[in-house]
Structure formats: C-alpha cells, structure tokens
Amino acid sequence: MSVAPKLREVFVEALDLDGDVDVENLKYRDIEAWDSVGHMALVAAIEDEFDVEFDTDQVIDMSSFKVAVDMVTELQSKNA
C-alpha cells in the first residue's frame, strides 16, 4: 500500500495547509509554512504517524513531498 495518501494528510496537518495546495509537488521553502521550524514539525509528525525514525542526513535531505514518500517507504520496508 502506498504511503502517499496518508503522508499527504500529515503534510496538510503539520504545515496547516489549505486544501488547494498541490502537496504532491510541494518542495521545501515553496511556501512560508515549510520553513526550518515547519520542517522539524513535519518530520516529527511523519515519525509519529508512520512509526519511523529519520537520521540527521534524511532530515536534511527531505526536500519535497516526493522525497518524503520515498524515505518513509524505504524505512517501512526495513522495519517490516
């Protein structure tokens, strides 16, 4: 099962996004809410929702929704 739909919900909630934001094509700093503080809130929300833990490099490299999907998918497969 794809993590994208649930991850989209996490992005919307953590970054307090309007329904018209194109989350699937969102990149770090594309919007005001996804600044450094928003990034850390987003990382924490993803870790909580998916029961994963990002290392420092992954936190730094999470530059878009698409990258986040790949990271979460990879971490889930390692934990399975």
FIKOLZA-1660 file (N, C-alpha, C; in steps of 0.1 Angstrom, whole numbers, plus 5000, padded with zeros to 4 digits):
% residues 80
   i   px   py   pz ch aa at
   1 5008 4988 5000  A  M  N
   1 5000 5000 5000  A  M CA
   1 5009 5012 5000  A  M  C
   2 5005 5022 4992  A  S  N
   2 5013 5034 4991  A  S CA
   2 5011 5043 5003  A  S  C
   3 5022 5049 5007  A  V  N
   3 5021 5058 5019  A  V CA
   3 5017 5072 5015  A  V  C
   4 5016 5075 5002  A  A  N
   4 5014 5089 4997  A  A CA
   4 5001 5095 5003  A  A  C
   5 4989 5088 5002  A  P  N
   5 4977 5094 5007  A  P CA
   5 4978 5098 5022  A  P  C
   6 4983 5089 5030  A  K  N
   6 4984 5093 5045  A  K CA
   6 4994 5104 5047  A  K  C
   7 5005 5103 5039  A  L  N
   7 5016 5113 5041  A  L CA
   7 5011 5127 5036  A  L  C
   8 5002 5127 5026  A  R  N
   8 4996 5139 5022  A  R CA
   8 4988 5146 5034  A  R  C
   9 4981 5137 5041  A  E  N
   9 4973 5142 5052  A  E CA
   9 4982 5148 5063  A  E  C
  10 4993 5141 5065  A  V  N
  10 5003 5146 5075  A  V CA
  10 5009 5159 5071  A  V  C
  11 5012 5161 5059  A  F  N
  11 5017 5174 5054  A  F CA
  11 5007 5185 5056  A  F  C
  12 4995 5182 5052  A  V  N
  12 4984 5192 5053  A  V CA
  12 4982 5196 5068  A  V  C
  13 4982 5186 5077  A  E  N
  13 4980 5189 5091  A  E CA
  13 4992 5196 5097  A  E  C
  14 5004 5191 5095  A  A  N
  14 5016 5196 5102  A  A CA
  14 5020 5210 5097  A  A  C
  15 5017 5213 5084  A  L  N
  15 5021 5226 5078  A  L CA
  15 5008 5235 5078  A  L  C
  16 4997 5230 5083  A  D  N
  16 4985 5238 5083  A  D CA
  16 4981 5244 5069  A  D  C
  17 4981 5235 5059  A  L  N
  17 4979 5239 5046  A  L CA
  17 4964 5240 5042  A  L  C
  18 4961 5248 5033  A  D  N
  18 4948 5249 5027  A  D CA
  18 4946 5237 5017  A  D  C
  19 4933 5234 5015  A  G  N
  19 4930 5223 5006  A  G CA
  19 4935 5225 4991  A  G  C
  20 4938 5237 4987  A  D  N
  20 4941 5240 4973  A  D CA
  20 4956 5239 4971  A  D  C
  21 4964 5236 4981  A  V  N
  21 4979 5234 4979  A  V CA
  21 4982 5221 4972  A  V  C
  22 4990 5221 4962  A  D  N
  22 4994 5209 4955  A  D CA
  22 5005 5202 4963  A  D  C
  23 5001 5195 4972  A  V  N
  23 5011 5188 4982  A  V CA
  23 5020 5179 4974  A  V  C
  24 5015 5172 4964  A  E  N
  24 5023 5162 4957  A  E CA
  24 5036 5168 4950  A  E  C
  25 5035 5181 4947  A  N  N
  25 5046 5188 4940  A  N CA
  25 5053 5198 4949  A  N  C
  26 5050 5197 4962  A  L  N
  26 5055 5207 4972  A  L CA
  26 5070 5204 4975  A  L  C
  27 5077 5215 4976  A  K  N
  27 5092 5214 4979  A  K CA
  27 5095 5223 4990  A  K  C
  28 5105 5220 4998  A  Y  N
  28 5109 5227 5009  A  Y CA
  28 5111 5242 5006  A  Y  C
  29 5105 5251 5014  A  R  N
  29 5106 5265 5012  A  R CA
  29 5097 5271 5000  A  R  C
  30 5089 5262 4994  A  D  N
  30 5080 5266 4984  A  D CA
  30 5069 5275 4990  A  D  C
  31 5066 5273 5002  A  I  N
  31 5056 5280 5009  A  I CA
  31 5061 5285 5023  A  I  C
  32 5056 5295 5028  A  E  N
  32 5060 5301 5041  A  E CA
  32 5060 5291 5052  A  E  C
  33 5050 5283 5053  A  A  N
  33 5048 5273 5064  A  A CA
  33 5059 5263 5064  A  A  C
  34 5065 5260 5053  A  W  N
  34 5076 5250 5052  A  W CA
  34 5089 5256 5053  A  W  C
  35 5092 5263 5064  A  D  N
  35 5105 5269 5067  A  D CA
  35 5112 5259 5077  A  D  C
  36 5123 5263 5083  A  S  N
  36 5130 5254 5091  A  S CA
  36 5122 5249 5103  A  S  C
  37 5115 5257 5109  A  V  N
  37 5106 5253 5121  A  V CA
  37 5095 5244 5116  A  V  C
  38 5089 5247 5105  A  G  N
  38 5078 5239 5099  A  G CA
  38 5084 5225 5095  A  G  C
  39 5096 5225 5090  A  H  N
  39 5103 5213 5086  A  H CA
  39 5104 5203 5098  A  H  C
  40 5109 5209 5109  A  M  N
  40 5111 5200 5121  A  M CA
  40 5097 5195 5126  A  M  C
  41 5087 5203 5126  A  A  N
  41 5073 5199 5130  A  A CA
  41 5068 5188 5121  A  A  C
  42 5071 5190 5108  A  L  N
  42 5067 5180 5098  A  L CA
  42 5074 5166 5100  A  L  C
  43 5087 5167 5102  A  V  N
  43 5095 5155 5105  A  V CA
  43 5089 5147 5117  A  V  C
  44 5087 5155 5127  A  A  N
  44 5081 5148 5140  A  A CA
  44 5068 5142 5137  A  A  C
  45 5059 5149 5129  A  A  N
  45 5046 5144 5126  A  A CA
  45 5047 5131 5118  A  A  C
  46 5056 5131 5108  A  I  N
  46 5058 5119 5100  A  I CA
  46 5063 5107 5108  A  I  C
  47 5073 5110 5117  A  E  N
  47 5078 5099 5125  A  E CA
  47 5067 5094 5134  A  E  C
  48 5059 5102 5140  A  D  N
  48 5048 5097 5148  A  D CA
  48 5038 5089 5141  A  D  C
  49 5034 5094 5129  A  E  N
  49 5023 5088 5121  A  E CA
  49 5027 5074 5116  A  E  C
  50 5040 5073 5111  A  F  N
  50 5044 5061 5105  A  F CA
  50 5053 5052 5113  A  F  C
  51 5055 5057 5126  A  D  N
  51 5064 5049 5135  A  D CA
  51 5077 5046 5129  A  D  C
  52 5084 5056 5124  A  V  N
  52 5097 5056 5118  A  V CA
  52 5106 5066 5124  A  V  C
  53 5119 5065 5122  A  E  N
  53 5128 5075 5128  A  E CA
  53 5138 5078 5117  A  E  C
  54 5139 5091 5114  A  F  N
  54 5148 5096 5104  A  F CA
  54 5162 5099 5110  A  F  C
  55 5172 5096 5103  A  D  N
  55 5185 5101 5108  A  D CA
  55 5188 5115 5103  A  D  C
  56 5198 5121 5108  A  T  N
  56 5201 5135 5105  A  T CA
  56 5202 5138 5090  A  T  C
  57 5209 5129 5083  A  D  N
  57 5210 5131 5068  A  D CA
  57 5196 5131 5061  A  D  C
  58 5188 5122 5066  A  Q  N
  58 5175 5121 5060  A  Q CA
  58 5166 5134 5063  A  Q  C
  59 5167 5139 5075  A  V  N
  59 5160 5151 5078  A  V CA
  59 5165 5163 5069  A  V  C
  60 5178 5163 5067  A  I  N
  60 5183 5174 5058  A  I CA
  60 5179 5172 5044  A  I  C
  61 5179 5159 5040  A  D  N
  61 5176 5156 5025  A  D CA
  61 5161 5156 5022  A  D  C
  62 5153 5157 5032  A  M  N
  62 5138 5157 5029  A  M CA
  62 5134 5171 5023  A  M  C
  63 5135 5171 5010  A  S  N
  63 5134 5184 5003  A  S CA
  63 5121 5185 4995  A  S  C
  64 5113 5175 4995  A  S  N
  64 5100 5176 4988  A  S CA
  64 5091 5165 4993  A  S  C
  65 5078 5166 4990  A  F  N
  65 5068 5156 4993  A  F CA
  65 5073 5142 4987  A  F  C
  66 5077 5143 4974  A  K  N
  66 5081 5130 4968  A  K CA
  66 5093 5123 4975  A  K  C
  67 5103 5131 4979  A  V  N
  67 5114 5126 4986  A  V CA
  67 5109 5119 5000  A  V  C
  68 5100 5126 5006  A  A  N
  68 5094 5121 5019  A  A CA
  68 5087 5108 5017  A  A  C
  69 5080 5106 5006  A  V  N
  69 5073 5094 5003  A  V CA
  69 5083 5083 5001  A  V  C
  70 5094 5085 4994  A  D  N
  70 5104 5075 4992  A  D CA
  70 5111 5071 5005  A  D  C
  71 5114 5081 5013  A  M  N
  71 5121 5079 5026  A  M CA
  71 5112 5070 5035  A  M  C
  72 5099 5074 5036  A  V  N
  72 5090 5066 5045  A  V CA
  72 5088 5052 5040  A  V  C
  73 5087 5051 5027  A  T  N
  73 5085 5038 5021  A  T CA
  73 5097 5029 5024  A  T  C
  74 5109 5035 5022  A  E  N
  74 5121 5027 5025  A  E CA
  74 5123 5023 5039  A  E  C
  75 5120 5032 5048  A  L  N
  75 5121 5029 5063  A  L CA
  75 5111 5019 5067  A  L  C
  76 5099 5020 5061  A  Q  N
  76 5089 5009 5065  A  Q CA
  76 5093 4996 5060  A  Q  C
  77 5099 4995 5048  A  S  N
  77 5103 4982 5043  A  S CA
  77 5115 4976 5051  A  S  C
  78 5123 4985 5057  A  K  N
  78 5134 4980 5065  A  K CA
  78 5129 4975 5079  A  K  C
  79 5117 4981 5083  A  N  N
  79 5112 4977 5096  A  N CA
  79 5102 4966 5095  A  N  C
  80 5099 4961 5083  A  A  N
  80 5089 4951 5081  A  A CA
  80 5095 4937 5084  A  A  C
% end
